[in-house]
Structure formats: structure tokens, C-alpha cells
């Protein structure tokens, strides 16, 4: 049910890119999805080495909207009410400056591409976040406390990746941790699951704190009262029931239940899955380098997951236990400078830089795309409470690793960091870039429940940051 629609250019094998290829029909001829993608990208691969360079992706999502001024797009020459009291520093590339609270990240700028011209023009957490997570805009924009469901049920990027790539290990192909993203009142954002694509493509949610002493993921372990022998007897009973129902009409719900059942049994039996979550087997020095907090250890766990073959891991920075209600997570409406200096930037800088260094030292960074993002940025002018407010008109994201050319800055914001001047980028272009680096043509199409072909992205890869 997957097809490609092309734009009139001819492939190296002479096939028109306007032709439609249906994977179901091609499979009957012994042609699978990877082969079609390989043919689809044969000419493009001669022009860029970025397509398919990433075997996996770690998406870091900072809930609340990290400020562009104090991170990737400082404005040292702006008036004090714009630039704030946090300065900027040189990086390993002198022409590129970042906020002074990013000293470890600054030394790694040769591995990072900064996009300073991202925009949604949406100032609501949940609707702007929906667009950033899916690549499709929410309807309507500026809709705070939006909830999941039609018409805003486009599948998130990890769900599309899982659907197209499948599960390559005993673990699902896409995983979210350490919790889902939510607004005050535990209102869960839309755009975090597979939506109309179907539950079988959902990125699995692991609600956990990898920084806990003796951390374990209970879903992947047998309960203490269930022995291996007892599990075996239960499986024998299950087999007997399956045989009883053989030949009877099976509904889609029972087939889905069987699939989930099989996946659960695989996980319980898989030593690979158990080892992936054995974070306490890491050297204490490395754990300290990431930071002994939920964010840092979640990044370390993400590295362990992509290392065993999980295609996409999304690490969410959500509220911490002691966050103030007036400025939770990165939503710094008040005391922006204090929150950044003492609570936000040090663990972010430490964990993010540790992840890039660790991946690089293991030879994994070249094949792992790392995306740093939030739902929007912060307002140029500091408000009377010493904070910055919601701002979707321009903000920054950063990319590194598989398929990305480091030491690059794409786009320019105006003198106040309020609007893009050059190289405006939308969330659809970011999703196209992620798909491209993972070897998935952004114009690939999947069919919805009514059989309509829909492109997985309406954007174009950000060419200037690609290899």
C-alpha cells in the first residue's frame, strides 16, 4: 500500500518519475521496498552522499520552546531588553557564536548544522508542536490544549519511519521516552502517535526514569511471581486456544491482538532487549559525563537503543519534579535567565554534547542523525516578569550526524531574532530532511484508511546542511 509519485524527471533506468509503483504489486515480482528506493534514488545518490547515510535517528524534543537568543542564535549587538543578560561565546568555528551557557556544545560545532530560520507562525504549544512532530500543520493554528484525534491525526515522523522500515530487532522500530509530551492538566498533545496510519506503527512509549537506582523496564521482564516454566505453561494454553480458533473468521482486532501478543512474547524472551535497557552496565564515568538526571540518562539509553538497531528514538525533555508552574520545562515566561543558568542549560549542554561525543567515539555518529528541536522559540523582547513568551515566527533547530554537513549555519533571522530574513524553513522541510537522511524519499506516499495516497512530507530537504 505504499507508492511513489515523482516530478517528471527520469530515473537512470529510463523509468518516468511520474509513474506509480505499488509495493504490493512489485513484491509479487520479487521486488521489495528497499529495491524500489534504491532505483528511485540512483541518480540523486550521484549528487549527494546524504541520502540514506543515517541508519537511525535520535530526536531530542525540548518541551516548552527553548529560546533562540540564548542558544543557537544570540544577538550580542541588540539592546539589553532583546539580548538579555546571557552573553555569547565563540565556537570551534570562530564565525559561529552560540549562547555562553553552551561551552561543551560550542566545541563540537564542526559536527553540527544550525538552522536559524525555522518558523511555524504558531504560538500555541500543542498545535505548533503537532506541526513540528508530524511535518503537517494543525488546523487551526494557535490552538492551545489541542488533543489527539481527527482531523489532526497525521502520523508523527517516528511512526512513519516505523511503518516504512518495520521492526528490525525484537524491539519496535520507533520508541519514545521517558514520557509523552503534555500541557498543564496532563493534556496530551496530538501528533505523538501513528494517527490514521494504524496502531501497528505507533512508536512505543516507555514511561521511565533511566536515572533511577537499579533502573529496569518492567514491560520487558517477567513478573517476579511468574517463572519461566509458568510462562511456558501459559504459552501452551495459548497455543491450544489458537488451534481452536483456527479456520474461524478472524476480525482485524483479533489479528492485531495476535500481532501484539507475538511481539510481547518476543520481548520477554529476548536477551538483546534486556541488554539494551541494562544501563547500569555502562561505566560510571560515562554515566556522569551524560549527567545523572533523567534527560542525560535518557540520551544514554537512546544511544544504546540505536546501537542495537532501533530506527528512531525520541527523547522528550518534559517537566521535572520541581519545575515551577509559572515556567515549567523550557516555557520560561518568568525568570528566563535564572531558569536557563541554573536548571536548563547546564544539563542540556552536558547531555547533548556527551551524546554527540559518545556516538562519534563509537563510530556511530556518521550513521546516526541527531535532531535538536522544540515546538517553537521565545519572544525577542523580555517581558516584565523577566521571561520570554511563546514565539513561532522564528526559532532554531540543530542537526548532526548521518547525512549532515557540520559547521554550517542555514538561514538568518532579523537583528532582534524575531523573524526570518533568509532561508525560511518549515517543519515540513525538517521532516523531509529526516526522511532523506534515513534513505526514505520524502515524496513517498502511504495510503490512508480510505485508500487515498498521501505524501509523507510536503517539504524539501534542507540542501545546504546535507553532505
N, C-alpha and C positions, 0 to 999 in steps of 0.2 A: 504493500500500500504506500510505498514511497516512490516519488517520481522527481525528475529534474526538468526544469524549464530553462532554456538558455536564450541568449540575447542576440542570435543571428550570426555570431562568429562561428567559424567551422573548426572542428577539432582536427588534431593531426591525422586522425584516421579517416578524415573526409566526412564524418557524420555532422549533420547540421545541429547546432545547439538549440534550434527551435523544436527539434524532435523530442518526443516524450518517451522516457524509458520507465517502465514499470518493473519494480524489483521482483514482484511475484511472478510475472511472465518470464523475466530474464533468468530467474532462478531455475525455472523448468529446463532451461538450456544449459544449466551448469554454470551460469554467470551470477555471481553474488554481488552484494553491495560494495565491498572493497574494490572489486574489479571495475565496477562502473565508475566509482570515484577516481580510480587511477586513470581510466580513459578520459574522464571528464577534465582532469587537471593536468594532462600530459603537456599541453602547450604552456600553461601557466607556470608549471614547475621549472621550465627553462628560464623564466624571467625572474622568479623569486624563489629563494630557498626556504621561505617561511611556511608554505603550505604543508600541513601535516608534521611539522617539526616537533610539536608537543604530543607526547603520549598521554599526558594527563594535565589537569588544571587544578590549582588551588585558588579559590575565590575568597578573598578576605572582605567581609562586609562590615563596615563600622556604622552601627545604628545611631541615628541622630543627626548626621551631617557634619563630618569633620571640616573645620574651617580652612579654606584655601590659603588665606593670608599667613597663617602660622605653620603651614605645612609645605606645599609644593609651589606656591605662587606668592611669595612675600612681596610687599610693596614698600621697600625701605624709604623711598622718596615721597611717599604720600603723607598727608597731615596726620598728626597723632591720633585723631579720632578714627582714622582709617587703618593705619598700620598697626595700632596698638602698642603695647609696651614690650612685646616679644620681638627680638631682632631677627636678623637673618645671618647665615654663615655661608662661606664658600664650600664647595663640594670638591670631590676629586677631579672635577672638570670646572676650573675657576669661573667660566662664563655662566654656569648654572648655580643659582643660590637656592637654598631651602630655609625653612624656619630653624632658628637656633636650637630648638628642642629636639632636633633630629641628627645629632652628631654621628651616630653609628651608621644611619642610613646614608648620610652625606658621603661617607667614604665608599659607598657601593654604587654611586650614581652611574658609573660606567656600565653597569648591568641593568639599569632601569630606564625606561622610556616614560616621560611625564607628559600627560595630556592636560593642558591648562585651559581648555576651551570646551569642556563638556557642558551641556545645557539641557534642561527639561522644561524650563519656564513653568515649573510646578512647585509650589511652596508647601505642599502637604506631604507629611512623612509617607503615609501609606500609598497614595496614588503615584507620587514621584518614585517611591521605592518599587512599586509594581513595574513601572516602565524600565527602571534600571535592572531589575531581576529577570524580566522577560524579553526586553527589547521591543515591546509593543506598548503604546501609550494607554493609560487608564482613561475610561470615559465615564464621567467628565474628569478633567484635570482639577487640581486643587480641592480634592475630596478627602478630607481628613477622616480617619477612623473607617475607611472603606474596608469591607470584609470580602472574603473569597466568594466566588460564585459568578454565574453568567450575568452580564455579558463580559465581565472582566475575569475570564478564566483561561487566558492564554498560558500554556505551559512555561515554566521557568527554564532558563538555559540548562541547568543540570538535568532536568527531566528530558529535554530534547536530546541531550548528549547520551543519556542512558538508553533512550528509545532507539537511537540510531546505532549506538555502539554495542548495546547489550551489556550483560554482566560477564566480565572476563575472568572473574575469580569466584570463589564461594561467596564473596561479599557482593552487595549490589554495586552497579556501575556508578552510582552517584550517592553521596552521603552528605547530610548537613549536621553540624554540631556547633556548640554544645547545647543549643536550644533554638527554637524558632524565633522569628522576629515579631515583636508585638508592641502595641501602644499602651498607654496607661489604661488600666482596667482589663488587662490581658486580652486586648482586642488584636487578634492575629491578622497580619497583613495578607492581602491577596498576592498572588504571584510567587508563592513559595513551593507549589506542588505541580503535578503534571496536568492539572486542569482537565480540559476536554480530551487530552491525549490518552487518559486512562490511568488507573491506579498502578498498573504494572510498570509504568515509567516513573512513578514517584521516587524522588530522592529520599532515601531513608533518613529519618530524623533520630539522632542519638542524643537524648537528653542526659547530660552527664557533666561532671567536672573532673577532667583529667588530672587536676592538681590535688585531688583528694588522696589522703594516705590509703594505700592498698587499693588504688583505683581498679575497678572491674566494670565491664559492661554486662549486666545481668542477663540481657536478652540472648547473649551468646554462650551462656553457661547453664548447665542443668541445675535445677533447684537442689539444695542440699539433701532433701528427702527423696530425690529420685536418683537411683543408682543406674549404672549403665545397663545392668540386667533388667531392671524395671522398665527402662526405656525400650529395650528390646522386646519385652512382652507387649508393651503398648503398640509398638510398630507391627507386631504380628496380628494384633486385633484390628489395627487399621487396614492391613493388607486383606484381612478376611472381609471387612466391610466393603473395601474397594472391589473385591471379586464379586460380592453380592450384587453390587450396583452395575457391574459390567454389562453392557448391552442395553442398559436403560437410557432413556433420553437424558442428556446432561445439559443443564442450563449454563449460561455464561457465568453465573455466580458460583455454581459448584466447580466449574473448571478453574475459575480464579482462585477459589479456596484451595483446590488441589495444588495449584502452582505455588501459592504462598506456603502451603504445608511442606512441599518438597524443598523450598528454599530454606525454611526454618530448620528442617532436618539436616540439610547440608551444613548450615552454620553451626549447629550443635555438634556435628561430627568433625568439623574442620579444624585441625590443629593450626592451619595457616591463619584463620580468622582469630583464633585465640592469641596467637603470637603477635598479630598486628596490634592488639589492644594491650599488650603487656608492656606498657610504657615504663614501668619500673625497672625494666631490663636495660634501659638507657643509662649511660654513665651519669652520675650525679653532676659532674662538671657541665655536661651538655644541657641537662635539665635547668641548671642555674643560668646558663647562657640564654636560654629562651625566656627565662623569667618564671619564678614559681608563683604563678597566678593562673586563673582559668584561661585567659587569652593565650599566653605564651605556651602553656601545655597543650592547648587545643591545636596550635600551629604545629607543635612537635608531633602530635597524634596524626595530623593531616599528612605530614611527611611520611610517616610510617604507612599510612593507607595508600598513598600513591606509589610508594615503593613496592607494594605487593600487587599493584595493577588496577586499583580503583581509578576510573577515568576522571572523576570530578569530585572534589571535596570542597564544600562551602563552610568556612569558619565565620560564625557571626559573633561580633562584639555586641552583646546586648547589655542590659542593666546589670550592674554589680550590686551586691547586697547593700552596700552603704551609700549608694548614689542618692543625691538629694532629689526630691520631686521636682524642684524648680529647674534643674539642669541634669536630667538623667543621661547616662552614657555620653554621647557626643552632642547632645542637644543643649548647647551652652547658652541658654537665654540669659543667664546671670553668671557673674564671676568667671567669665571666659578665661581670663589669664590665669587665675588661681587653679581652675579645673585642669587646664592644659599642663601647667607646670608641675602639679603635684599628683595628679590622678590619671591623666590620659596619655600624654605624650611619652613619658619615660617607659611605661610597659609596651606601648605601641612600637616605639623606636627599637627597643630591645628585642621584642619578639619578631618583628618583621625583618630586621637585619639578620637575626640569628637564622631565620628560615632560609633566606637567600644564601647566606654563607654555608649553611649545612647542606643544602641542595647542591651548591657548587662544589664543595669538597667531596661529595659522594658521586660526582659526575652526573647528577640528576637534573641540574638546572637547565641544561640545553634541551631536555625533553619534558620539562615541566613548566607550563605557563602559570605565572603568579599574577593575579589581578587584585589591586588595592582600590577599594571604592566605598562610597556611601550612597545615600539616596539623593543628596544634594549638598550644597555648601552652606556657608554662613554669610550674612549680610555684610556689605563693605563697612558700614558705619556702626561703631559700637554704641549700644543703646544705654539709657540712663542706669540700668542695673549692671553695667559693666559686662554685658554679654553681647553676643551676636545672634541674630534671628535667622529664620529659615530663608534660604536663598537658592532657587533653582535656575537662576538666569545665567550663572557661570560658576563652575567649580572644577576641581581637579581629580583625575584618577591616575594611577600608575600601573605600568605593566613591566614584567621582567620574565626572562627565561625563554622557553621554547618558541622560536619563531620571531622573537622581539630583538630589535637592534637597540642596545643600551646606549646611554649617554645622549639621548635625543629628547628634545622638547618639542611637542607639537602644539600649535595654537598659541594665541596671545590674547590675554584679557586686557581691558582698558586700564587706565592709570590707577583706578580705585579698586580694581578686581571685582567689578560689578557686572560687566557684560563682555561677551567675546568680541574681539576686534578682528581676528583672523583665525581661519581653520576651525570653525564651529563643528563640534561633534555631538551627535545624539546617541542615546542609549542603543538604538538600532545599529549604529555603526560599531559600538563596542561589542554587541553580541555577534555581529558579523566577523569582527576581528578574532573573537574567541573561537568561533566555529572554524574559521580559516586556519588558525594555528593548529587546531586539533585534526585537521585534514577532512573537514566536512564542508563542502561548498555551501556558502551562505544562501544561495538560491535553491538549495534542495527543498523539496516540498513533501509534506506529510498530509495525510487526509484526515479530516475531522470526522465526527460521528455521522455526518450526512454524506460522507464520501467526497467532499469538496477538497481539491488540492490547495494547500496554503503554504506559502514560503516560510521557512523557519526564521528568516530575517528579511527585513525590508531595507537594511542598510548596506553599506560598503565597508570593507576592511579599511582601517586607518593605515594607508600605504606608507606614510612617512616613518612609522615606527617599526615596520616589518623589515626583516632581513632581505 
